[in-house]
Amino acid sequence: MRLLHTADWHLGARLIERDRLAEHAAFVDWLIETLRTEKIDALLLSGDVFDAANPPQEAVALYFDFLKRLADLKTVKAIITGGNHDSASHLNAPRDLLRRFDVHVFGHAGENNLVDLGGAVVAAVPFLRERDLRQATAGETLATVHEQVRAAIRAHYASQLATCRALAQGRPVIAMGHLTVLGATTSDSERDIHIGNLGSVGADIFDGFDYTALGHLHRPQRVAGHETIRYSGSPIPLSFSEAADAKSVVIIDTQDHSPVPILLSKSDPDRQKNGDRRIEVQTLPIPTTRQLVRVKANRASLTADLANMPAGAWAEVTVKLDAPEPDLDRQVREAAAGRFEVLKVLADLPVSETAPWQSTAPTLHDLQPRDVFRELLHEKHIEGDELTAVFDELLALREERALG
């Protein structure tokens, strides 16, 4: 069968207060057409459908419009899992109705998260919160918590693999997941509910699955060189750190096979072959609706440096200066002359000029609660390792409760 892997839609997301709904709508249009023209049998959406537990109504409407159009195709099954940004209860609310249209939704982990698609069996694992994995006890160290969480994630996937294999009877088995896998590249737009690097695991936990459809990291990538362990990435760039990323979805072609594996990849010139099983993996570029651009300019040549910016782009502009210029923001926007929109202006100053005025200091919009807490500890000259660990635990608990 033929499957399409996507993730991290983040419907309802904004970038420096700019709405992204038009970009997401264009992606949905493209995806529906791609499902039809590529003759896709099943869609795998690996978490973070929405950007927040309580997304704006326009984002919810776009999601249900997509599901209606998907059902109208009458040829594509779907599996949708919850991510760390999603409310499990919000995703699960229409699941019984959606199942009638071969759309299987898993907002939170359960004992039976397997879906038999006919040509493959899928372990539909959503984001695993700490409460899904362990029972906290008084007096335990952070190292103990890390070890228990990672061991529990490993055990969960081992159990899913065993159940998948028993059901598949030689057919391909596929895992879905929403987590950080060691060796992958992150961007500025991810937020991890797990404490620190608590939920990070090695790629070896997916050994035995024919393909692993990952979400959570927004850059499309293979993990640790494994062709069949992939992040599809977000369909649109969610921060300026992703401005240069080529966004894509992954298409997986599978066939029934013998117990000995083979992998063929159109995107990898060094094709690996072992036995009679065949899994073919390829990426399909997503058209760019709105371009994000990071550009560096010099104050003396500002207008010339910005002359070739793509029309209609959103830009982050860093200007190299010899001394602070309080009206730099205005100067950059005048140089843009309406050809593109400047969302963020940064000053690149010599070290001697950065204090007390510091134009490159992050704004509150750029900071996460953990960053603010660490800055407070630094300002008060407080040794913060233990306090930071406690704050992280409290913040994780608050975020888990908010997401249901």
KEKE-3310 file (N, C-alpha, C; in steps of 0.2 Angstrom, whole numbers, plus 5000, padded with zeros to 4 digits):
npx = (5004:5001:5007:5006:5016:5014:5016:5015:5007:5002:4990:4983:4994:5004:5015:5025:5014:5008:4995:4994:4984:4980:4991:4991:4979:4982:4991:4983:4974:4983:4987:4976:4974:4986:4984:4975:4980:4992:4988:4986:4984:4983:4984:4996:4996:5007:5005:5003:4993:4986:4991:4989:4981:4968:4963:4961:4944:4944:4955:4951:4939:4946:4952:4942:4935:4945:4945:4932:4933:4943:4936:4927:4935:4935:4944:4955:4962:4965:4976:4977:4987:4989:4999:5012:5007:4994:4977:4972:4959:4951:4955:4950:4937:4927:4930:4923:4913:4922:4928:4919:4922:4934:4944:4955:4958:4969:4971:4977:4988:4985:4979:4976:4981:4983:4981:4974:4978:4976:4986:4996:5001:4998:5006:4999:5006:5004:5010:5019:5015:5022:5014:5008:5017:5024:5023:5025:5035:5039:5054:5062:5076:5081:5088:5084:5071:5072:5078:5068:5057:5063:5065:5052:5046:5054:5049:5036:5036:5042:5032:5021:5027:5028:5014:5010:5017:5012:4999:5001:5006:5017:5015:5020:5025:5022:5027:5021:5025:5028:5040:5056:5070:5086:5100:5094:5090:5085:5074:5070:5057:5051:5044:5046:5037:5042:5053:5067:5078:5071:5062:5069:5075:5085:5087:5087:5076:5066:5069:5065:5053:5046:5044:5046:5035:5038:5034:5036:5048:5053:5060:5062:5069:5080:5083:5098:5104:5096:5086:5072:5067:5060:5057:5044:5043:5037:5023:5024:5036:5039:5046:5059:5071:5069:5069:5076:5073:5068:5052:5042:5033:5032:5032:5027:5030:5024:5025:5019:5029:5043:5051:5064:5072:5071:5077:5072:5076:5071:5077:5089:5105:5113:5106:5099:5099:5091:5086:5069:5059:5051:5052:5049:5054:5051:5053:5041:5041:5033:5024:5029:5020:5021:5036:5049:5062:5079:5090:5106:5113:5122:5124:5128:5126:5112:5100:5104:5107:5095:5089:5086:5076:5064:5047:5034:5038:5041:5052:5067:5078:5095:5106:5122:5131:5141:5139:5125:5109:5095:5083:5084:5074:5064:5072:5075:5063:5059:5068:5064:5053:5039:5040:5042:5038:5044:5047:5055:5068:5085:5100:5117:5130:5147:5156:5159:5149:5137:5132:5125:5114:5105:5102:5100:5095:5084:5066:5051:5042:5051:5055:5054:5044:5053:5065:5064:5063:5076:5083:5079:5085:5098:5099:5097:5107:5107:5111:5105:5102:5094:5082:5079:5076:5065:5056:5055:5048:5036:5031:5030:5020:5009:5007:5004:4991:4984:4983:4975)
npy = (4994:5012:5025:5041:5052:5065:5079:5089:5101:5112:5120:5136:5143:5157:5170:5181:5188:5188:5180:5163:5156:5157:5151:5138:5134:5134:5124:5113:5112:5108:5096:5088:5087:5080:5068:5063:5063:5056:5044:5039:5028:5028:5040:5047:5056:5063:5070:5086:5093:5105:5121:5124:5120:5125:5130:5143:5146:5147:5139:5126:5125:5124:5112:5102:5104:5099:5086:5083:5084:5074:5063:5064:5059:5046:5036:5036:5031:5036:5040:5049:5056:5063:5077:5086:5098:5097:5096:5081:5077:5086:5082:5069:5070:5069:5056:5043:5046:5049:5037:5030:5035:5029:5036:5037:5042:5046:5053:5051:5040:5023:5006:4999:5004:5001:5000:4991:4992:4985:4983:4986:4986:4998:5005:5017:5029:5042:5058:5054:5058:5061:5056:5046:5036:5034:5032:5045:5047:5052:5061:5056:5057:5068:5062:5049:5050:5053:5041:5032:5037:5036:5022:5018:5023:5016:5003:5004:5005:4993:4984:4988:4984:4970:4967:4972:4964:4951:4953:4957:4947:4944:4955:4973:4983:4997:5011:5026:5041:5054:5063:5067:5061:5056:5063:5070:5085:5101:5115:5133:5133:5123:5116:5108:5097:5088:5087:5096:5087:5075:5067:5062:5049:5035:5030:5017:5011:5009:4998:4985:4989:4993:5005:5022:5034:5050:5064:5081:5087:5100:5101:5093:5076:5062:5051:5049:5044:5034:5028:5024:5029:5044:5061:5070:5084:5101:5107:5121:5134:5137:5146:5159:5152:5141:5146:5142:5129:5116:5111:5097:5081:5064:5050:5033:5017:5001:4983:4966:4955:4944:4937:4943:4959:4972:4988:5001:5017:5031:5043:5041:5038:5027:5013:5001:4983:4968:4953:4949:4958:4974:4991:5007:5023:5040:5058:5072:5088:5102:5115:5132:5144:5157:5165:5164:5174:5176:5189:5197:5213:5228:5243:5254:5250:5247:5249:5244:5231:5225:5225:5214:5206:5194:5197:5200:5193:5188:5195:5193:5204:5207:5220:5226:5236:5250:5258:5260:5263:5271:5273:5262:5252:5259:5264:5252:5247:5257:5255:5243:5247:5243:5232:5219:5212:5217:5208:5207:5216:5216:5221:5220:5223:5229:5221:5230:5240:5235:5237:5249:5248:5236:5230:5218:5209:5197:5198:5198:5190:5181:5173:5158:5152:5145:5151:5164:5161:5156:5168:5176:5169:5171:5185:5187:5181:5168:5151:5139:5125:5115:5122:5125:5112:5109:5119:5116:5104:5108:5116:5107:5099:5108:5112:5099:5097:5108:5104:5093)
npz = (5000:4999:5008:5016:5026:5037:5049:5063:5061:5067:5068:5069:5073:5076:5070:5077:5080:5068:5058:5052:5045:5031:5025:5030:5025:5011:5011:5015:5004:4994:5000:5000:4986:4983:4989:4982:4968:4970:4973:4986:5000:5014:5027:5038:5052:5063:5076:5085:5079:5081:5087:5100:5116:5116:5102:5090:5083:5069:5066:5070:5062:5050:5051:5053:5040:5032:5036:5031:5018:5016:5019:5008:4997:4998:4997:5005:5020:5037:5050:5065:5077:5094:5099:5109:5109:5108:5114:5122:5125:5117:5104:5104:5105:5093:5089:5088:5079:5068:5066:5058:5046:5042:5049:5061:5077:5090:5104:5116:5125:5125:5129:5117:5104:5090:5073:5060:5044:5033:5021:5030:5047:5060:5074:5083:5091:5102:5109:5123:5139:5155:5165:5159:5159:5171:5189:5200:5215:5231:5235:5225:5213:5200:5190:5192:5188:5174:5170:5172:5164:5151:5150:5151:5140:5130:5134:5131:5117:5113:5117:5109:5097:5098:5098:5086:5077:5079:5075:5062:5054:5045:5037:5033:5047:5056:5065:5074:5081:5093:5098:5105:5096:5099:5090:5081:5072:5079:5079:5082:5085:5092:5107:5122:5132:5141:5155:5153:5144:5145:5138:5128:5117:5110:5093:5092:5098:5089:5082:5072:5068:5052:5046:5054:5058:5063:5073:5080:5080:5069:5057:5042:5041:5041:5054:5063:5052:5048:5035:5036:5048:5052:5053:5047:5047:5049:5039:5036:5038:5055:5062:5061:5061:5053:5041:5029:5027:5017:5015:5017:5013:5017:5007:5008:5001:5002:5003:5005:5013:5015:5031:5030:5029:5017:5010:4999:4993:4985:4987:4991:4985:4988:4989:4999:5001:5006:5006:5002:5005:5002:5004:5000:5001:4999:4997:4996:4989:4997:4991:4993:5001:5008:5009:5022:5027:5032:5034:5032:5034:5030:5038:5031:5018:5017:5010:4997:5001:5004:4992:4984:4990:4991:4984:4995:5005:5023:5034:5044:5049:5051:5056:5054:5064:5069:5080:5092:5085:5088:5080:5071:5068:5060:5050:5043:5039:5031:5020:5016:5009:5007:4999:5004:5020:5036:5050:5061:5068:5071:5079:5075:5085:5090:5103:5113:5112:5116:5129:5140:5133:5123:5109:5104:5113:5119:5116:5126:5119:5113:5123:5134:5148:5156:5153:5158:5171:5174:5171:5181:5192:5189:5189:5203:5209:5213:5216:5206:5202:5209:5212:5199:5193:5201:5197:5183:5184:5190:5180:5169:5174:5175:5162:5156:5163:5157:5144:5145)
capx = (5000:5005:5005:5009:5017:5015:5016:5016:5003:5001:4985:4981:5000:5006:5023:5026:5007:5005:4991:4996:4979:4980:4997:4989:4974:4985:4994:4977:4972:4988:4987:4970:4975:4991:4982:4971:4984:4997:4984:4988:4979:4982:4987:4998:4997:5010:5004:5003:4988:4985:4996:4987:4975:4962:4965:4955:4939:4946:4959:4946:4935:4950:4954:4936:4934:4950:4942:4926:4936:4946:4930:4924:4939:4932:4949:4960:4961:4969:4977:4979:4989:4990:5006:5012:5003:4986:4973:4970:4951:4949:4956:4946:4929:4924:4934:4919:4911:4927:4930:4915:4925:4941:4949:4957:4961:4972:4974:4982:4991:4980:4982:4975:4982:4984:4976:4975:4976:4975:4992:5001:4998:5002:5006:4998:5008:5004:5014:5018:5017:5025:5009:5007:5023:5027:5020:5030:5036:5043:5061:5066:5081:5080:5091:5079:5065:5075:5079:5062:5054:5066:5064:5045:5045:5056:5045:5030:5037:5043:5025:5018:5030:5026:5007:5009:5019:5007:4993:5002:5007:5021:5014:5024:5023:5024:5026:5020:5028:5029:5045:5063:5075:5093:5103:5090:5091:5080:5074:5068:5050:5049:5043:5046:5034:5046:5058:5074:5079:5069:5059:5073:5077:5089:5083:5086:5069:5061:5072:5060:5047:5048:5045:5043:5033:5039:5032:5038:5054:5050:5064:5061:5075:5081:5086:5104:5106:5091:5081:5065:5065:5060:5053:5042:5044:5030:5022:5026:5041:5035:5050:5064:5076:5067:5068:5080:5071:5063:5047:5040:5029:5035:5028:5030:5026:5025:5023:5019:5036:5046:5054:5070:5071:5075:5075:5074:5075:5072:5080:5096:5108:5115:5101:5101:5094:5092:5080:5063:5055:5053:5049:5052:5053:5053:5050:5038:5041:5027:5025:5029:5015:5024:5043:5052:5069:5083:5095:5110:5114:5126:5120:5130:5123:5106:5095:5106:5107:5088:5085:5084:5072:5058:5041:5029:5041:5042:5059:5070:5084:5100:5110:5128:5132:5147:5136:5118:5105:5088:5078:5085:5068:5061:5076:5075:5056:5059:5072:5060:5048:5033:5041:5041:5036:5049:5044:5059:5075:5091:5107:5124:5135:5153:5155:5160:5144:5131:5129:5120:5109:5107:5096:5099:5092:5078:5060:5047:5039:5056:5057:5049:5044:5060:5071:5062:5065:5083:5086:5078:5090:5104:5099:5097:5114:5105:5113:5098:5101:5088:5076:5077:5073:5058:5052:5053:5043:5029:5029:5027:5013:5004:5006:5000:4985:4981:4982:4971)
capy = (5000:5018:5029:5048:5054:5072:5080:5096:5106:5118:5125:5141:5146:5164:5171:5188:5191:5187:5174:5159:5152:5156:5147:5132:5132:5132:5117:5108:5111:5104:5089:5084:5085:5076:5062:5060:5061:5051:5037:5037:5023:5030:5046:5046:5063:5061:5074:5093:5095:5112:5124:5125:5116:5129:5133:5148:5143:5147:5133:5121:5124:5121:5105:5098:5105:5095:5079:5082:5083:5068:5058:5064:5056:5039:5031:5037:5030:5041:5039:5055:5055:5069:5079:5089:5105:5096:5093:5074:5077:5090:5078:5063:5071:5066:5050:5038:5048:5049:5030:5028:5037:5027:5041:5034:5047:5044:5059:5050:5033:5018:4999:4997:5010:4998:5000:4987:4996:4980:4982:4987:4987:5004:5007:5024:5031:5049:5060:5051:5062:5058:5053:5040:5032:5032:5035:5049:5045:5057:5060:5053:5062:5070:5056:5043:5052:5053:5034:5029:5039:5033:5015:5017:5024:5010:4997:5005:5003:4986:4981:4989:4980:4963:4966:4973:4958:4946:4955:4958:4940:4945:4962:4978:4986:5004:5015:5033:5044:5062:5064:5069:5056:5058:5063:5074:5092:5105:5122:5137:5133:5117:5117:5101:5097:5084:5091:5096:5082:5069:5062:5060:5042:5033:5028:5009:5009:5008:4992:4980:4992:4994:5013:5025:5041:5054:5071:5085:5091:5103:5100:5086:5073:5056:5051:5045:5040:5028:5030:5023:5033:5050:5067:5073:5091:5105:5109:5128:5136:5140:5151:5161:5147:5136:5149:5139:5122:5114:5108:5091:5076:5058:5044:5026:5012:4995:4977:4961:4953:4938:4940:4947:4966:4976:4995:5005:5024:5035:5049:5040:5035:5021:5009:4995:4977:4962:4948:4950:4963:4980:4997:5012:5030:5046:5064:5076:5095:5106:5122:5138:5150:5163:5164:5168:5176:5179:5192:5201:5219:5233:5250:5259:5248:5244:5248:5239:5224:5223:5226:5208:5202:5191:5201:5197:5188:5190:5195:5195:5208:5209:5225:5227:5243:5252:5261:5260:5268:5270:5272:5257:5249:5263:5264:5245:5246:5262:5252:5238:5250:5239:5226:5214:5214:5216:5206:5208:5219:5215:5225:5217:5228:5227:5220:5236:5244:5231:5238:5246:5247:5230:5229:5211:5206:5194:5201:5193:5185:5175:5169:5153:5152:5142:5156:5169:5159:5156:5175:5179:5166:5174:5192:5187:5178:5162:5145:5137:5119:5112:5126:5124:5106:5109:5123:5112:5099:5111:5119:5102:5097:5113:5111:5093:5098:5112:5100:5087)
capz = (5000:4999:5014:5016:5032:5039:5056:5066:5057:5072:5065:5074:5075:5074:5070:5079:5080:5061:5057:5047:5043:5024:5023:5032:5020:5005:5012:5015:4997:4991:5002:4997:4979:4983:4991:4976:4962:4971:4975:4993:5003:5021:5029:5045:5055:5069:5082:5085:5074:5083:5091:5107:5118:5114:5096:5088:5080:5062:5065:5071:5056:5044:5053:5051:5033:5029:5037:5027:5011:5016:5018:5001:4993:4999:4996:5010:5027:5041:5058:5068:5084:5098:5101:5115:5109:5107:5120:5120:5125:5111:5098:5105:5106:5088:5087:5087:5072:5063:5064:5053:5039:5042:5052:5068:5081:5096:5108:5122:5125:5128:5128:5110:5099:5084:5067:5054:5037:5027:5019:5035:5054:5063:5081:5083:5098:5103:5113:5129:5144:5161:5169:5155:5159:5178:5195:5204:5222:5235:5236:5219:5210:5193:5186:5192:5184:5167:5168:5172:5158:5145:5151:5150:5133:5127:5135:5127:5109:5113:5118:5103:5091:5098:5097:5079:5073:5080:5071:5055:5051:5039:5033:5036:5054:5056:5071:5074:5088:5094:5104:5102:5096:5099:5084:5076:5073:5081:5077:5088:5086:5096:5114:5125:5139:5146:5159:5150:5138:5148:5134:5122:5116:5105:5087:5092:5101:5084:5078:5071:5064:5045:5046:5060:5056:5069:5074:5086:5077:5063:5051:5039:5042:5043:5061:5064:5046:5046:5030:5038:5054:5049:5055:5041:5048:5049:5032:5034:5043:5061:5065:5056:5061:5048:5034:5024:5026:5012:5018:5013:5016:5015:5004:5009:4997:5006:5000:5009:5012:5019:5037:5029:5027:5012:5010:4993:4994:4979:4989:4994:4980:4990:4990:5003:4999:5010:5005:4997:5008:4999:5007:4996:5004:4995:5000:4991:4992:4998:4988:4997:5000:5010:5011:5027:5025:5037:5030:5036:5030:5033:5039:5025:5011:5019:5004:4992:5004:5004:4986:4980:4994:4987:4986:4999:5011:5029:5035:5050:5046:5056:5053:5057:5066:5073:5086:5092:5082:5091:5075:5066:5065:5055:5044:5039:5036:5025:5015:5013:5004:5005:4994:5009:5027:5041:5056:5066:5066:5076:5078:5076:5087:5093:5110:5117:5111:5118:5136:5143:5128:5120:5104:5102:5119:5117:5118:5130:5114:5112:5129:5137:5155:5159:5151:5162:5178:5174:5171:5188:5197:5187:5192:5210:5211:5216:5213:5204:5199:5212:5210:5191:5192:5204:5193:5177:5186:5191:5174:5165:5177:5173:5154:5155:5165:5152:5138:5146)
cpx = (5004:5002:5009:5010:5018:5014:5016:5013:5003:4996:4983:4988:5000:5013:5023:5019:5004:5001:4994:4991:4979:4986:4994:4983:4976:4988:4988:4975:4977:4988:4982:4971:4981:4989:4978:4976:4990:4994:4986:4982:4978:4987:4989:5000:5000:5010:5005:4999:4987:4991:4995:4982:4969:4963:4959:4950:4941:4950:4955:4942:4939:4951:4948:4934:4939:4947:4936:4929:4940:4941:4927:4928:4937:4938:4955:4958:4966:4970:4980:4981:4990:4998:5006:5009:4996:4983:4970:4962:4948:4949:4951:4939:4925:4926:4929:4915:4916:4929:4925:4917:4932:4946:4949:4961:4963:4975:4978:4983:4985:4983:4981:4975:4985:4979:4978:4973:4975:4982:4998:4997:5002:5001:5005:4999:5008:5009:5013:5020:5019:5020:5007:5012:5025:5022:5025:5030:5040:5050:5065:5070:5079:5082:5087:5073:5067:5075:5073:5057:5056:5065:5057:5043:5048:5052:5038:5030:5038:5036:5021:5020:5028:5019:5006:5011:5014:5001:4994:5003:5011:5020:5018:5021:5026:5023:5025:5023:5028:5033:5051:5067:5082:5097:5100:5091:5085:5080:5071:5061:5047:5048:5042:5043:5038:5051:5065:5074:5076:5066:5063:5076:5081:5084:5082:5080:5064:5064:5066:5054:5050:5048:5042:5042:5033:5036:5036:5044:5052:5054:5063:5068:5075:5084:5092:5106:5101:5086:5074:5063:5066:5055:5050:5043:5037:5029:5023:5031:5037:5040:5055:5070:5075:5066:5071:5078:5067:5058:5044:5036:5033:5030:5031:5026:5029:5022:5023:5026:5037:5049:5060:5069:5074:5072:5077:5072:5076:5077:5087:5099:5111:5109:5103:5096:5096:5086:5075:5058:5056:5049:5053:5049:5055:5049:5047:5038:5034:5028:5025:5024:5018:5031:5045:5059:5073:5089:5099:5112:5119:5123:5122:5127:5116:5101:5097:5106:5100:5085:5083:5079:5066:5051:5037:5031:5040:5049:5061:5077:5089:5105:5116:5130:5138:5145:5128:5114:5097:5082:5080:5079:5065:5065:5076:5068:5056:5063:5068:5055:5042:5034:5040:5040:5042:5046:5048:5066:5079:5097:5113:5129:5141:5152:5155:5154:5137:5128:5130:5114:5110:5101:5095:5097:5086:5072:5056:5044:5044:5057:5051:5049:5051:5065:5070:5065:5072:5086:5085:5083:5096:5105:5100:5103:5112:5107:5106:5097:5095:5082:5074:5073:5066:5053:5050:5048:5036:5027:5026:5021:5008:5002:5002:4993:4981:4979:4977:4973)
cpy = (5006:5023:5036:5050:5061:5073:5088:5102:5113:5123:5130:5145:5153:5165:5179:5191:5191:5180:5170:5155:5152:5151:5139:5130:5130:5125:5112:5107:5107:5097:5085:5082:5080:5069:5058:5058:5056:5044:5035:5033:5025:5036:5045:5054:5062:5067:5082:5095:5103:5114:5125:5121:5119:5133:5138:5144:5142:5140:5127:5119:5122:5114:5100:5099:5100:5088:5078:5080:5076:5062:5058:5060:5048:5034:5031:5036:5035:5039:5046:5054:5062:5070:5083:5096:5103:5094:5086:5074:5080:5085:5072:5064:5068:5059:5044:5040:5047:5042:5028:5030:5034:5032:5039:5039:5044:5050:5057:5042:5028:5011:4997:5003:5007:4999:4996:4990:4991:4978:4983:4987:4993:5004:5014:5027:5039:5051:5057:5055:5058:5054:5046:5034:5030:5035:5039:5047:5051:5056:5057:5059:5063:5064:5050:5044:5051:5045:5031:5030:5036:5026:5014:5018:5018:5004:4997:5003:4996:4982:4982:4985:4973:4962:4967:4967:4952:4947:4955:4952:4941:4952:4967:4981:4993:5007:5022:5035:5051:5063:5066:5063:5058:5058:5067:5081:5096:5112:5126:5136:5127:5119:5110:5101:5093:5088:5090:5092:5075:5064:5060:5052:5041:5030:5020:5007:5007:5002:4987:4983:4994:5001:5016:5032:5046:5061:5074:5089:5094:5103:5093:5083:5066:5056:5046:5041:5035:5031:5029:5025:5040:5055:5070:5081:5094:5107:5116:5129:5140:5145:5153:5156:5142:5139:5146:5132:5121:5109:5102:5086:5069:5053:5038:5021:5005:4989:4971:4957:4946:4941:4944:4953:4968:4983:4998:5012:5028:5041:5048:5036:5028:5016:5002:4989:4971:4958:4950:4955:4970:4986:5003:5019:5035:5052:5068:5083:5098:5113:5127:5143:5156:5162:5168:5168:5178:5182:5196:5207:5223:5239:5254:5257:5245:5243:5244:5232:5221:5223:5220:5203:5200:5195:5197:5193:5192:5189:5196:5198:5209:5214:5226:5234:5244:5255:5260:5265:5267:5270:5267:5253:5252:5263:5257:5245:5251:5259:5246:5241:5247:5233:5219:5216:5212:5215:5208:5211:5218:5219:5221:5222:5225:5226:5226:5241:5241:5233:5246:5245:5241:5228:5222:5206:5203:5197:5196:5188:5179:5171:5164:5154:5150:5147:5162:5167:5159:5163:5178:5176:5170:5181:5192:5184:5172:5156:5141:5130:5115:5115:5125:5118:5106:5113:5120:5107:5102:5114:5113:5099:5102:5113:5105:5094:5103:5109:5094:5081)
cpz = (5000:5004:5013:5024:5033:5046:5057:5062:5061:5069:5071:5076:5072:5074:5071:5078:5073:5061:5051:5044:5035:5021:5024:5027:5014:5006:5012:5008:4994:4993:5000:4990:4978:4984:4986:4970:4964:4973:4982:4996:5010:5022:5036:5047:5062:5074:5080:5079:5075:5087:5098:5109:5117:5108:5094:5083:5072:5061:5066:5065:5050:5045:5051:5044:5030:5030:5033:5020:5010:5015:5011:4996:4993:4998:5001:5017:5031:5048:5060:5075:5088:5099:5107:5115:5109:5114:5118:5120:5119:5105:5098:5104:5100:5085:5085:5080:5067:5061:5059:5046:5038:5044:5059:5072:5088:5100:5113:5121:5128:5127:5121:5106:5092:5079:5062:5048:5031:5024:5024:5042:5057:5070:5082:5090:5098:5107:5120:5135:5150:5164:5165:5156:5166:5183:5199:5211:5225:5236:5231:5216:5203:5189:5186:5188:5176:5166:5168:5166:5152:5145:5149:5143:5129:5128:5131:5120:5108:5113:5112:5097:5092:5096:5089:5075:5074:5076:5064:5051:5045:5036:5037:5043:5054:5063:5070:5081:5088:5100:5100:5102:5095:5092:5079:5077:5074:5078:5083:5090:5090:5104:5117:5131:5144:5149:5155:5144:5140:5143:5128:5122:5110:5099:5088:5095:5095:5080:5078:5067:5057:5043:5052:5058:5062:5068:5080:5084:5070:5057:5048:5039:5043:5050:5061:5058:5044:5041:5032:5045:5052:5053:5048:5041:5047:5041:5031:5040:5049:5064:5060:5056:5056:5041:5028:5023:5020:5015:5014:5017:5014:5013:5005:5005:5001:5002:5005:5008:5016:5025:5036:5026:5021:5012:5003:4995:4987:4981:4991:4988:4982:4993:4994:5001:5003:5010:5000:4999:5004:5002:5003:4999:4999:4998:4994:4993:4992:4995:4994:4996:5002:5012:5017:5025:5031:5033:5034:5031:5034:5033:5033:5019:5012:5013:4999:4994:5004:4997:4982:4984:4990:4989:4990:5005:5017:5031:5042:5047:5052:5053:5057:5058:5070:5080:5086:5089:5084:5086:5069:5063:5060:5049:5040:5036:5030:5019:5012:5008:5002:5001:4998:5016:5032:5047:5062:5064:5072:5074:5080:5078:5090:5100:5115:5117:5114:5125:5137:5139:5124:5116:5103:5108:5116:5119:5122:5125:5113:5117:5131:5144:5159:5158:5156:5169:5179:5174:5178:5192:5195:5190:5199:5213:5215:5212:5212:5202:5202:5211:5203:5190:5195:5199:5186:5179:5187:5184:5169:5168:5175:5166:5153:5157:5160:5146:5139:5145)
residu = (MET:ARG:LEU:LEU:HIS:THR:ALA:ASP:TRP:HIS:LEU:GLY:ALA:ARG:LEU:ILE:GLU:ARG:ASP:ARG:LEU:ALA:GLU:HIS:ALA:ALA:PHE:VAL:ASP:TRP:LEU:ILE:GLU:THR:LEU:ARG:THR:GLU:LYS:ILE:ASP:ALA:LEU:LEU:LEU:SER:GLY:ASP:VAL:PHE:ASP:ALA:ALA:ASN:PRO:PRO:GLN:GLU:ALA:VAL:ALA:LEU:TYR:PHE:ASP:PHE:LEU:LYS:ARG:LEU:ALA:ASP:LEU:LYS:THR:VAL:LYS:ALA:ILE:ILE:THR:GLY:GLY:ASN:HIS:ASP:SER:ALA:SER:HIS:LEU:ASN:ALA:PRO:ARG:ASP:LEU:LEU:ARG:ARG:PHE:ASP:VAL:HIS:VAL:PHE:GLY:HIS:ALA:GLY:GLU:ASN:ASN:LEU:VAL:ASP:LEU:GLY:GLY:ALA:VAL:VAL:ALA:ALA:VAL:PRO:PHE:LEU:ARG:GLU:ARG:ASP:LEU:ARG:GLN:ALA:THR:ALA:GLY:GLU:THR:LEU:ALA:THR:VAL:HIS:GLU:GLN:VAL:ARG:ALA:ALA:ILE:ARG:ALA:HIS:TYR:ALA:SER:GLN:LEU:ALA:THR:CYS:ARG:ALA:LEU:ALA:GLN:GLY:ARG:PRO:VAL:ILE:ALA:MET:GLY:HIS:LEU:THR:VAL:LEU:GLY:ALA:THR:THR:SER:ASP:SER:GLU:ARG:ASP:ILE:HIS:ILE:GLY:ASN:LEU:GLY:SER:VAL:GLY:ALA:ASP:ILE:PHE:ASP:GLY:PHE:ASP:TYR:THR:ALA:LEU:GLY:HIS:LEU:HIS:ARG:PRO:GLN:ARG:VAL:ALA:GLY:HIS:GLU:THR:ILE:ARG:TYR:SER:GLY:SER:PRO:ILE:PRO:LEU:SER:PHE:SER:GLU:ALA:ALA:ASP:ALA:LYS:SER:VAL:VAL:ILE:ILE:ASP:THR:GLN:ASP:HIS:SER:PRO:VAL:PRO:ILE:LEU:LEU:SER:LYS:SER:ASP:PRO:ASP:ARG:GLN:LYS:ASN:GLY:ASP:ARG:ARG:ILE:GLU:VAL:GLN:THR:LEU:PRO:ILE:PRO:THR:THR:ARG:GLN:LEU:VAL:ARG:VAL:LYS:ALA:ASN:ARG:ALA:SER:LEU:THR:ALA:ASP:LEU:ALA:ASN:MET:PRO:ALA:GLY:ALA:TRP:ALA:GLU:VAL:THR:VAL:LYS:LEU:ASP:ALA:PRO:GLU:PRO:ASP:LEU:ASP:ARG:GLN:VAL:ARG:GLU:ALA:ALA:ALA:GLY:ARG:PHE:GLU:VAL:LEU:LYS:VAL:LEU:ALA:ASP:LEU:PRO:VAL:SER:GLU:THR:ALA:PRO:TRP:GLN:SER:THR:ALA:PRO:THR:LEU:HIS:ASP:LEU:GLN:PRO:ARG:ASP:VAL:PHE:ARG:GLU:LEU:LEU:HIS:GLU:LYS:HIS:ILE:GLU:GLY:ASP:GLU:LEU:THR:ALA:VAL:PHE:ASP:GLU:LEU:LEU:ALA:LEU:ARG:GLU:GLU:ARG:ALA:LEU:GLY)
# end
